[in-house]
Amino acid sequence: MSEIKEHWKPLSVNKIQEIFSPIPIQWWIAGGWALDLYLERISREHDDIDVVILRSQHLLLQRYLESNWEGYKAFKGKLIPWSINERLEDHFDNLWFKKKGESTWAFQVMIIDSENDYWIYKRNGTIRRKLTDIDLKTSEGVPYIKPEIQLLYKGGSSVIREKDMVDLENVLPLLKDTSREWLKKSLMIQYPNGHPWIERINMYIES
């Protein structure tokens, strides 16, 4: 995305909770912030903040945000205004929001697909998990995506960034073996010819 860091002024986790809690939808903090909520500390700088919602609820989200926020569809390096009452086609899964009248981006909304109460991993639809088993909550009640799922999104990307490696090394030592095994198995499904994170995960599983 061509929008550079200076065009972002991300909201805090607490502000996201204030905005999203009154909306009658399921939502979760995602990205690097989800991992820091799991770590219970800020491990690195965050350029933005991501919220995840279900595709089936994106119009309901818009209805609650439209009076104060402008939404844009991020697709193939472009930002396209999200029209009122526009049902998003399946290839749109990334929305950017800014306060009306302001020029800086405040938060992203990532859309996930589900079927029969199961979350579906967008890069390999055979990887699924019960929606009741994809999140944790902070002591303040902030829902966030489980760390092994967030690490799958990071490790399963076509480009693994330096910050993704930092996140892996921060979180991997604290994961339960069942979570490490799930992450390993999922990466092996997506990458049957191998993945650079497998060796690191095995080191912790075997220790």
VEXMARLO-878319 format. One record per residue (C-alpha): residue in three letters; residue number from 0; x, y, z. Coordinates in Angstrom, 2 decimals. Example, Ala and Ser with C-alpha at 12.3 -4.5 7.8 and 13.67 -1.06 7.14 Angstrom:
BEGIN
+------+-----+---------+---------+---------+
: type : seq :      px :      py :      pz :
+------+-----+---------+---------+---------+
:  ALA :   0 :   12.30 :   -4.50 :    7.80 :
:  SER :   1 :   13.67 :   -1.06 :    7.14 :
+------+-----+---------+---------+---------+
This chain:
BEGIN
+------+-----+---------+---------+---------+
: type : seq :      px :      py :      pz :
+------+-----+---------+---------+---------+
:  MET :   0 :    0.00 :    0.00 :    0.00 :
:  SER :   1 :    1.39 :    3.36 :   -1.03 :
:  GLU :   2 :    0.08 :    5.16 :    2.07 :
:  ILE :   3 :    3.22 :    5.78 :    4.12 :
:  LYS :   4 :    3.61 :    5.62 :    7.88 :
:  GLU :   5 :    3.14 :    9.39 :    8.33 :
:  HIS :   6 :   -0.44 :    9.08 :    7.06 :
:  TRP :   7 :   -1.36 :    6.88 :   10.02 :
:  LYS :   8 :   -2.33 :    7.94 :   13.51 :
:  PRO :   9 :   -3.65 :    4.64 :   14.88 :
:  LEU :  10 :   -6.13 :    4.55 :   17.72 :
:  SER :  11 :   -5.28 :    2.88 :   20.99 :
:  VAL :  12 :   -6.65 :   -0.53 :   21.95 :
:  ASN :  13 :   -8.83 :    1.15 :   24.56 :
:  LYS :  14 :  -10.28 :    3.54 :   21.99 :
:  ILE :  15 :  -11.03 :    0.63 :   19.64 :
:  GLN :  16 :  -12.86 :   -1.11 :   22.46 :
:  GLU :  17 :  -14.84 :    2.07 :   23.13 :
:  ILE :  18 :  -15.91 :    2.29 :   19.47 :
:  PHE :  19 :  -16.60 :   -1.38 :   18.79 :
:  SER :  20 :  -18.13 :   -2.63 :   22.05 :
:  PRO :  21 :  -21.56 :   -0.99 :   21.44 :
:  ILE :  22 :  -21.80 :   -2.54 :   17.96 :
:  PRO :  23 :  -23.76 :   -5.84 :   17.96 :
:  ILE :  24 :  -21.16 :   -7.80 :   16.00 :
:  GLN :  25 :  -18.28 :  -10.14 :   16.76 :
:  TRP :  26 :  -14.91 :   -8.38 :   16.60 :
:  TRP :  27 :  -11.34 :   -9.03 :   17.63 :
:  ILE :  28 :   -8.05 :   -7.15 :   17.79 :
:  ALA :  29 :   -5.61 :   -8.68 :   15.29 :
:  GLY :  30 :   -2.09 :   -8.13 :   13.95 :
:  GLY :  31 :    0.86 :   -7.21 :   16.11 :
:  TRP :  32 :   -1.37 :   -5.70 :   18.77 :
:  ALA :  33 :   -3.10 :   -9.07 :   19.28 :
:  LEU :  34 :    0.27 :  -10.64 :   20.02 :
:  ASP :  35 :    1.18 :   -7.85 :   22.43 :
:  LEU :  36 :   -2.12 :   -8.30 :   24.25 :
:  TYR :  37 :   -1.18 :  -11.96 :   24.65 :
:  LEU :  38 :    2.31 :  -11.00 :   25.87 :
:  GLU :  39 :    0.75 :   -8.38 :   28.19 :
:  ARG :  40 :    3.41 :   -5.88 :   27.13 :
:  ILE :  41 :    4.28 :   -3.66 :   24.19 :
:  SER :  42 :    7.07 :   -5.55 :   22.46 :
:  ARG :  43 :    7.62 :   -3.19 :   19.53 :
:  GLU :  44 :    6.26 :   -0.12 :   17.76 :
:  HIS :  45 :    2.99 :   -0.55 :   15.85 :
:  ASP :  46 :    2.32 :    1.52 :   12.74 :
:  ASP :  47 :   -1.40 :    0.69 :   12.67 :
:  ILE :  48 :   -4.09 :   -1.29 :   14.47 :
:  ASP :  49 :   -6.20 :   -4.08 :   12.99 :
:  VAL :  50 :   -9.69 :   -5.25 :   13.92 :
:  VAL :  51 :  -11.17 :   -8.48 :   12.57 :
:  ILE :  52 :  -14.88 :   -9.00 :   11.87 :
:  LEU :  53 :  -17.01 :  -11.63 :   10.14 :
:  ARG :  54 :  -17.92 :  -11.02 :    6.51 :
:  SER :  55 :  -21.59 :  -11.58 :    7.29 :
:  GLN :  56 :  -21.55 :   -8.54 :    9.60 :
:  HIS :  57 :  -19.72 :   -5.93 :    7.50 :
:  LEU :  58 :  -22.84 :   -3.94 :    6.55 :
:  LEU :  59 :  -23.92 :   -3.84 :   10.17 :
:  LEU :  60 :  -20.51 :   -2.45 :   11.06 :
:  GLN :  61 :  -20.87 :    0.23 :    8.40 :
:  ARG :  62 :  -24.28 :    1.23 :    9.71 :
:  TYR :  63 :  -22.79 :    1.97 :   13.14 :
:  LEU :  64 :  -19.68 :    3.76 :   11.85 :
:  GLU :  65 :  -21.03 :    5.79 :    8.94 :
:  SER :  66 :  -21.95 :    8.89 :   10.93 :
:  ASN :  67 :  -18.38 :    9.49 :   12.13 :
:  TRP :  68 :  -16.07 :    7.40 :    9.98 :
:  GLU :  69 :  -15.17 :    7.02 :    6.31 :
:  GLY :  70 :  -14.31 :    3.53 :    5.08 :
:  TYR :  71 :  -12.14 :    2.64 :    2.10 :
:  LYS :  72 :  -11.54 :   -0.71 :    0.41 :
:  ALA :  73 :   -7.86 :   -1.54 :    0.15 :
:  PHE :  74 :   -7.24 :   -3.64 :   -2.95 :
:  LYS :  75 :   -4.18 :   -4.18 :   -5.14 :
:  GLY :  76 :   -2.40 :   -1.10 :   -3.86 :
:  LYS :  77 :   -5.39 :    1.22 :   -4.18 :
:  LEU :  78 :   -7.88 :    2.70 :   -1.73 :
:  ILE :  79 :  -11.46 :    2.80 :   -3.04 :
:  PRO :  80 :  -14.27 :    4.57 :   -1.15 :
:  TRP :  81 :  -16.70 :    2.11 :    0.41 :
:  SER :  82 :  -20.15 :    3.30 :   -0.61 :
:  ILE :  83 :  -23.03 :    3.30 :    1.85 :
:  ASN :  84 :  -24.93 :   -0.01 :    1.81 :
:  GLU :  85 :  -22.39 :   -1.53 :   -0.58 :
:  ARG :  86 :  -22.17 :   -5.27 :    0.05 :
:  LEU :  87 :  -18.54 :   -6.22 :   -0.39 :
:  GLU :  88 :  -17.55 :   -8.83 :   -2.94 :
:  ASP :  89 :  -15.51 :  -11.76 :   -1.68 :
:  HIS :  90 :  -12.17 :  -10.40 :   -2.88 :
:  PHE :  91 :  -12.46 :   -7.35 :   -0.59 :
:  ASP :  92 :  -11.23 :   -8.22 :    2.90 :
:  ASN :  93 :   -9.29 :   -5.12 :    3.99 :
:  LEU :  94 :  -10.92 :   -1.82 :    4.98 :
:  TRP :  95 :   -9.20 :    1.38 :    6.10 :
:  PHE :  96 :  -11.02 :    3.94 :    8.24 :
:  LYS :  97 :  -10.42 :    7.57 :    9.03 :
:  LYS :  98 :  -12.45 :   10.10 :   10.96 :
:  LYS :  99 :  -14.67 :   12.25 :    8.74 :
:  GLY : 100 :  -12.92 :   15.52 :    7.97 :
:  GLU : 101 :   -9.48 :   14.16 :    8.87 :
:  SER : 102 :   -6.67 :   12.92 :    6.62 :
:  THR : 103 :   -4.94 :   10.34 :    8.82 :
:  TRP : 104 :   -5.94 :    6.68 :    9.00 :
:  ALA : 105 :   -7.12 :    5.47 :   12.39 :
:  PHE : 106 :   -7.72 :    1.72 :   12.08 :
:  GLN : 107 :   -8.03 :   -1.17 :    9.67 :
:  VAL : 108 :  -10.81 :   -3.75 :    9.57 :
:  MET : 109 :   -9.92 :   -7.18 :    8.22 :
:  ILE : 110 :  -12.82 :   -9.35 :    7.08 :
:  ILE : 111 :  -12.74 :  -13.10 :    7.70 :
:  ASP : 112 :  -14.97 :  -15.73 :    6.17 :
:  SER : 113 :  -16.84 :  -18.36 :    8.14 :
:  GLU : 114 :  -19.05 :  -21.35 :    7.48 :
:  ASN : 115 :  -21.20 :  -23.34 :    9.89 :
:  ASP : 116 :  -19.65 :  -21.58 :   12.89 :
:  TYR : 117 :  -16.10 :  -22.22 :   11.64 :
:  TRP : 118 :  -13.45 :  -19.63 :   10.82 :
:  ILE : 119 :  -11.88 :  -20.29 :    7.41 :
:  TYR : 120 :   -8.24 :  -19.45 :    6.72 :
:  LYS : 121 :   -8.30 :  -17.41 :    3.52 :
:  ARG : 122 :   -5.05 :  -18.81 :    2.08 :
:  ASN : 123 :   -6.07 :  -22.46 :    2.47 :
:  GLY : 124 :   -9.73 :  -23.21 :    3.07 :
:  THR : 125 :   -8.98 :  -26.64 :    4.55 :
:  ILE : 126 :   -7.57 :  -24.90 :    7.64 :
:  ARG : 127 :  -10.54 :  -24.17 :    9.87 :
:  ARG : 128 :  -11.36 :  -23.68 :   13.51 :
:  LYS : 129 :  -14.48 :  -23.21 :   15.57 :
:  LEU : 130 :  -15.31 :  -19.53 :   15.94 :
:  THR : 131 :  -15.55 :  -20.14 :   19.66 :
:  ASP : 132 :  -11.88 :  -21.21 :   19.60 :
:  ILE : 133 :  -10.16 :  -18.37 :   17.75 :
:  ASP : 134 :   -9.92 :  -15.72 :   20.45 :
:  LEU : 135 :   -8.82 :  -14.79 :   23.94 :
:  LYS : 136 :   -9.77 :  -11.79 :   26.10 :
:  THR : 137 :   -7.74 :   -9.40 :   28.20 :
:  SER : 138 :   -8.62 :   -8.75 :   31.82 :
:  GLU : 139 :  -10.42 :   -5.61 :   30.56 :
:  GLY : 140 :  -12.55 :   -7.71 :   28.22 :
:  VAL : 141 :  -10.82 :   -6.83 :   24.94 :
:  PRO : 142 :  -11.16 :   -9.77 :   22.50 :
:  TYR : 143 :   -8.14 :  -10.64 :   20.38 :
:  ILE : 144 :   -7.15 :  -13.34 :   17.91 :
:  LYS : 145 :   -5.26 :  -16.27 :   19.44 :
:  PRO : 146 :   -1.49 :  -15.99 :   18.94 :
:  GLU : 147 :   -1.05 :  -19.18 :   16.92 :
:  ILE : 148 :   -3.69 :  -18.01 :   14.43 :
:  GLN : 149 :   -2.13 :  -14.56 :   14.16 :
:  LEU : 150 :    1.30 :  -16.14 :   13.63 :
:  LEU : 151 :   -0.19 :  -18.29 :   10.86 :
:  TYR : 152 :   -1.34 :  -15.13 :    9.06 :
:  LYS : 153 :    2.15 :  -13.68 :    9.43 :
:  GLY : 154 :    4.07 :  -16.81 :    8.50 :
:  GLY : 155 :    1.64 :  -17.69 :    5.74 :
:  SER : 156 :    2.14 :  -14.39 :    3.93 :
:  SER : 157 :    4.04 :  -14.29 :    0.65 :
:  VAL : 158 :    6.52 :  -11.92 :    2.31 :
:  ILE : 159 :    7.69 :  -12.50 :    5.88 :
:  ARG : 160 :    8.82 :   -9.18 :    7.29 :
:  GLU : 161 :   11.44 :   -8.53 :    9.94 :
:  LYS : 162 :    8.73 :   -7.60 :   12.44 :
:  ASP : 163 :    7.02 :  -10.95 :   11.81 :
:  MET : 164 :   10.21 :  -12.72 :   12.82 :
:  VAL : 165 :   10.40 :  -10.55 :   15.93 :
:  ASP : 166 :    6.81 :  -11.45 :   16.77 :
:  LEU : 167 :    7.52 :  -15.16 :   16.31 :
:  GLU : 168 :   10.54 :  -15.09 :   18.61 :
:  ASN : 169 :    8.64 :  -13.11 :   21.27 :
:  VAL : 170 :    5.57 :  -15.33 :   21.30 :
:  LEU : 171 :    6.79 :  -18.83 :   20.48 :
:  PRO : 172 :    8.43 :  -19.47 :   23.90 :
:  LEU : 173 :    5.13 :  -18.72 :   25.68 :
:  LEU : 174 :    2.81 :  -20.81 :   23.54 :
:  LYS : 175 :    1.42 :  -24.09 :   24.77 :
:  ASP : 176 :    2.61 :  -27.17 :   22.90 :
:  THR : 177 :   -0.89 :  -27.69 :   21.50 :
:  SER : 178 :   -0.79 :  -24.19 :   20.00 :
:  ARG : 179 :    2.71 :  -24.76 :   18.59 :
:  GLU : 180 :    1.60 :  -28.06 :   17.08 :
:  TRP : 181 :   -1.45 :  -26.42 :   15.50 :
:  LEU : 182 :    0.70 :  -23.65 :   13.99 :
:  LYS : 183 :    3.22 :  -26.19 :   12.67 :
:  LYS : 184 :    0.51 :  -28.41 :   11.18 :
:  SER : 185 :   -1.22 :  -25.44 :    9.53 :
:  LEU : 186 :    2.01 :  -24.14 :    7.99 :
:  MET : 187 :    2.77 :  -27.64 :    6.69 :
:  ILE : 188 :   -0.67 :  -27.81 :    5.07 :
:  GLN : 189 :   -0.13 :  -24.45 :    3.37 :
:  TYR : 190 :    3.51 :  -25.21 :    2.53 :
:  PRO : 191 :    3.86 :  -28.99 :    1.97 :
:  ASN : 192 :    7.41 :  -28.46 :    0.67 :
:  GLY : 193 :    8.52 :  -26.83 :    3.90 :
:  HIS : 194 :    8.48 :  -23.49 :    5.69 :
:  PRO : 195 :   11.36 :  -21.67 :    7.43 :
:  TRP : 196 :    9.46 :  -21.44 :   10.72 :
:  ILE : 197 :    9.02 :  -25.20 :   11.14 :
:  GLU : 198 :   12.52 :  -25.72 :   12.50 :
:  ARG : 199 :   12.07 :  -22.96 :   15.08 :
:  ILE : 200 :    8.72 :  -24.36 :   16.21 :
:  ASN : 201 :   10.20 :  -27.87 :   16.50 :
:  MET : 202 :   12.96 :  -26.57 :   18.76 :
:  TYR : 203 :   10.38 :  -25.50 :   21.33 :
:  ILE : 204 :    8.16 :  -28.56 :   20.92 :
:  GLU : 205 :   11.10 :  -30.92 :   21.49 :
:  SER : 206 :   12.69 :  -28.98 :   24.35 :
+------+-----+---------+---------+---------+
